[in-house]
Amino acid sequence: MGCSWIGVAVPLCFAVLSLSVAINGQTLAMPPPLPTVVGVLSLAGMALLWREISSKRKGDKRTLGGLLSQYVAVKALGWLGRRQRKKLEADTLKVMQVQEETLLKRLRKNADTFYGRKYNFRCIKDSAGFRARHPITTYDHYRELVERIAAGEEKVIIAEKPLILAMTSGTSGKSAMLLSTKDTNSEFFLQGVAVCLDAMQKAFPESDSLQRTTKFFYTPTFRQSEAGIPIGPNSSTPASSRHMLNLYTTPAPAFEVPSERDTLYLHLLFALKDPSVGTLESNFASTVFYAFTALQEHWQELVKDIEQGTISRSLSLEPKVRRRLEVLMKPDAERAAQLRAHFQEGFGGIAKRLWPHLNLVLAVDSGSNQIYGEMLRENYCKGVPFYSPFYAATEGLIGVNLWPQEPHRRYLLCPRSMFCEFLPESSLDEEIPQTLLMEEVKEGESYELVITNASGLFRYRLGDIVKVIGFHNQCPVVEFQYRRGQMLNVRGEKVSEVLFLGALMKAVAQWPGAQLVDYSCAESGILGDSIGGSDPHYQVFIELKGVRNLTEEQRYKLDICLQKDSAVYKSFRIKGSIGPMRVQLVSEGAFKELRKQMMAYTSTSANTFKMHRVLRRKEYAEFLLGRTVS
């Protein structure tokens, strides 16, 4: 449901450092304020510390205070990451016990709510009793209850008041409104952020330096519920903690800019000013990709601003915000000349030339973001490692990637984050399907996840299909396969996103000079008479680089590739029950424009948006039909 990957509140590298973090009922104090740290260091200690800081600064021009503050934060979070990784490893040795503890903790905490009394949580003693008493659910089961919470009623589903009413991205249908709580946020930080930080630093030691990160983040818009609870995407601005601002190239005022276009310009401007950038970070690889396409379009204007120490007048900024940003701009003709030379060389491998010390791109590049990750690695970010850290959703943290350097993204399910059940792929359409537990799943089999989380979802069908590709100790390791709502199905053939993309990549490889930029499909039924009468078929919209036209033979290649990969689709094609797919080449930038339309319709944040691979709204398909060039 909604954001199937990462769309949650805490950034990976350095989450809210100013707060204390509760671990198993104990309070872990985060680093003291900088003056306190400096005050207790001896002169000899300061000298050693400064030597280590100097070795990590990579030409950074920040003050000693700023570098020291980051140094303390990195060391503290490094310690926390090692601690949490050790706890996770211990949990994977006793998965059955940990899952039972996690479930019962959820039920006890919410036993005195309206919902807990309805299902008599107090009487449930184990997972077998829970599964016998509570039905498998979808969002419709919770819709009215969430509306009561939005209106101000307390203790409906959960004991605590939600921090926000989090809207899902709506990729597989209408957006849903879920509860986001302190528990889901702290779990994400402790079991996800801290653990992945440890994995990242072990795999990429250079990421332990004191270089700053360019984080492509866009401040979301919230509205208020009847009871004054914020409603919007489950994400918060890095500027919400002053201790974090020193870690990013983008200054605080830029996070107050409401326009995505203007914020992106500022992200790029201040990143280009800093040649020592160490990490490019975003929730999804698509956001990084769109940042580089914007850079390719506006580099001359950006270089001019750096040369003159100005901020483009084309940006619609509030006067107060503009003044605060302009104070940070000083003319830098030397850096501008360097940048101009790099851009004039072309954009292949541009990231490493702009930022020679760049260590990492930190973003999800699997699932629907796979094609953006591949384009970045092949073009703009050649030679830069990628790390896809989490498998997460608006519903909470699901898994962590402990193998950052492996090209195939796999995720260890976090046994203390959610109580997980598994519906075998073969039984998804059964009226009352039977679920399996973590210790019962089999390697090589695919399942739909059913989760019980910390924010009031019980035996909830997530809609994600995952494949168990192995085990880490006793804990399943999974690959994301597809969303049930993003499946092509005109005659019962059920072609998943992963199956279709595989066929598409094979076909594009046979089109000389072609490079896939983006794609979406539609079932012919949603377009009706606008495409003429024919057997049910797939309408495929493709944006390519390197070609201006597709021959009929090339278009048919895609149909043949899918027939080779799907015996069911092939049988329907041979029988004539499904007609040949229609492949439309759309104009450059068509999907960028479609993305804007989709975001406006769903109120999805740019941080959590994912392109819909199967279009369910007629106006989206008609929009792409109107952009067809071949």
RAWO-V713899 format. One record per run of one state. SS is the DSSP state (@ for helix, = for strand, . for the rest). FROM is the first residue (numbers start at 1). TO is the last residue. If there is no record, write none. Layout:
SS,FROM,TO
SS,FROM,TO
This chain:
.,1,20
=,21,23
.,24,25
=,26,28
.,29,33
@,34,40
.,41,42
@,43,56
.,57,63
@,64,91
.,92,94
@,95,109
.,110,113
@,114,118
.,119,120
@,121,123
.,124,126
@,127,133
.,134,136
=,137,137
.,138,138
@,139,141
.,142,142
@,143,150
.,151,163
=,164,167
.,168,176
=,177,180
.,181,181
@,182,203
.,204,204
@,205,208
.,209,212
=,213,215
.,216,222
=,223,224
.,225,229
=,230,232
.,233,237
@,238,240
.,241,241
@,242,247
=,248,248
.,249,251
@,252,256
.,257,259
@,260,273
.,274,278
=,279,284
@,285,308
.,309,318
@,319,326
.,327,332
@,333,344
.,345,349
@,350,354
.,355,359
=,360,364
.,365,366
@,367,378
.,379,385
=,386,387
.,388,389
=,390,393
.,394,395
=,396,400
.,401,410
=,411,413
.,414,418
=,419,424
@,425,427
.,428,434
=,435,436
.,437,437
@,438,440
.,441,445
=,446,452
.,453,459
=,460,472
.,473,474
=,475,483
.,484,487
=,488,488
.,489,494
=,495,495
.,496,496
@,497,508
.,509,514
=,515,523
@,524,526
.,527,527
@,528,531
.,532,537
=,538,545
.,546,551
@,552,565
.,566,566
@,567,575
.,576,581
=,582,586
.,587,589
@,590,602
.,603,613
=,614,615
.,616,617
@,618,625
.,626,627
=,628,628
.,629,630
